[in-house]
Amino acid sequence: MARSRIRPTDGDARAALAGISAAAVWAAAEPALRRLFGTPYTDVRLIGAPLSQRHWRLAGTTVHLLNGAAAGVLFRRLGLRGWKAGVAAAQLESAALWPGMAVVDRYHPDRRSGAWPRLLLNPRVFGQEVAAHAIFGAVLGSLVRD
């Protein structure tokens, strides 16, 4: 039986860069989104704090950008293009992962310390995530081209 290999292409590299760019815009927008929604929550800290309390920003940003790269490649390989498709895909991903906030509520260091409010049923944090994913999706979809 022949083995199937997924081989990266130049298009994948461009899509990965688009995803990294979209994730960087998201991370840069987080301080404004936190103020707008009145919450201390940040995705970069969500990812980074469990990896390193001291260097959480570097760890979280690195993983966030890598996730963006993977999302960019997947977006392109699914044949999706344009900002509307980007926003829709990002919102679907967010909705699919949102129930995982129950695990975050139980185990994340910022929830355990009381620095963050409960996340799963928090409408402000949910709104912040909807806005952040919309930004990510719009940038990604605008940058992924054939």
C-alpha positions in Angstrom: 0.0 0.0 0.0 1.4 3.4 -1.0 1.9 6.0 1.8 0.2 9.3 1.3 2.3 12.3 2.0 1.2 15.8 2.5 3.8 17.9 0.8 4.1 21.6 1.5 3.9 23.9 -1.5 4.8 27.6 -2.1 1.2 28.3 -1.6 1.3 26.7 1.8 4.3 28.9 2.8 2.4 32.0 1.7 -0.7 30.8 3.6 1.3 30.1 6.7 2.7 33.7 6.5 -0.8 35.0 6.1 -1.8 33.1 9.2 1.1 34.4 11.2 0.3 37.9 10.1 -3.4 37.5 11.1 -2.4 36.1 14.5 0.0 39.0 15.0 -2.7 41.5 14.2 -5.0 39.7 16.7 -2.3 39.8 19.4 -1.7 43.5 18.7 -5.4 44.2 19.0 -5.8 42.3 22.3 -5.0 45.3 24.6 -7.7 47.4 22.9 -10.2 44.5 22.9 -9.5 44.0 26.6 -10.4 47.6 27.3 -13.4 47.6 25.0 -14.9 44.5 26.7 -13.7 45.3 30.2 -11.9 42.0 30.8 -8.4 41.0 31.9 -8.5 37.9 29.6 -6.0 37.5 26.8 -5.4 34.6 24.4 -1.7 35.1 24.6 -1.7 34.6 28.3 -4.2 31.7 28.0 -1.6 29.8 26.0 1.5 31.1 27.6 0.9 31.0 31.3 0.6 27.2 31.6 3.9 26.9 29.6 5.9 29.5 31.6 5.0 31.8 34.4 8.1 33.9 33.9 8.2 34.0 30.0 4.5 33.6 29.4 4.3 36.4 26.8 7.1 34.9 24.6 5.7 31.4 25.0 2.1 32.4 24.3 2.9 34.6 21.4 5.1 31.9 19.8 2.4 29.3 20.0 -0.3 31.8 19.0 1.7 32.6 15.8 2.3 28.9 15.1 -1.4 28.3 15.5 -2.1 31.1 13.0 0.3 29.5 10.5 -1.5 26.2 10.8 -4.8 27.9 10.4 -3.6 29.7 7.3 -2.4 26.5 5.6 -5.7 24.7 6.5 -7.8 27.6 5.3 -5.9 27.5 1.9 -6.1 23.7 1.6 -9.8 23.8 2.2 -10.0 26.1 -0.9 -11.3 29.0 1.2 -10.6 32.6 0.1 -11.7 36.1 1.0 -12.4 38.0 4.2 -16.0 36.7 4.6 -14.8 33.1 4.4 -12.0 33.9 6.8 -14.4 35.4 9.4 -16.8 32.5 9.0 -14.0 29.9 9.4 -12.6 31.7 12.4 -16.0 31.9 14.1 -16.6 28.2 13.5 -13.3 27.4 15.1 -14.0 29.6 18.1 -17.5 28.1 18.6 -16.0 24.6 18.3 -13.3 25.3 20.9 -15.4 27.5 23.3 -16.6 24.5 25.4 -12.9 23.9 26.3 -13.2 27.0 28.5 -14.6 24.7 31.1 -11.2 23.1 31.3 -9.5 26.5 31.4 -11.9 27.5 34.2 -10.8 24.5 36.3 -7.0 24.4 35.6 -5.6 27.6 34.2 -3.3 29.4 36.7 -5.1 32.8 36.3 -8.5 31.2 37.0 -7.1 29.3 40.0 -5.5 32.4 41.4 -8.7 34.5 40.8 -6.9 36.9 38.5 -9.5 36.0 35.8 -13.2 35.7 36.1 -15.0 32.5 35.1 -14.7 32.3 31.3 -17.1 29.7 30.0 -20.3 31.7 30.7 -18.8 35.2 30.7 -20.5 37.3 28.0 -17.7 39.9 27.9 -15.0 37.3 27.4 -17.1 35.6 24.7 -17.7 38.9 23.0 -13.9 39.6 23.1 -13.3 36.2 21.5 -15.9 36.8 18.8 -14.2 40.2 17.9 -10.7 38.8 18.0 -11.6 35.9 15.8 -13.4 38.2 13.4 -10.2 40.3 13.1 -8.1 37.2 12.6 -10.4 35.8 10.0 -10.7 39.0 8.0 -7.0 39.5 7.9 -6.3 35.8 7.0 -9.0 35.7 4.3 -7.8 39.0 2.8 -4.2 37.7 2.6 -4.8 34.1 1.3 -4.7 34.2 -2.5 -4.0 31.7 -5.2 
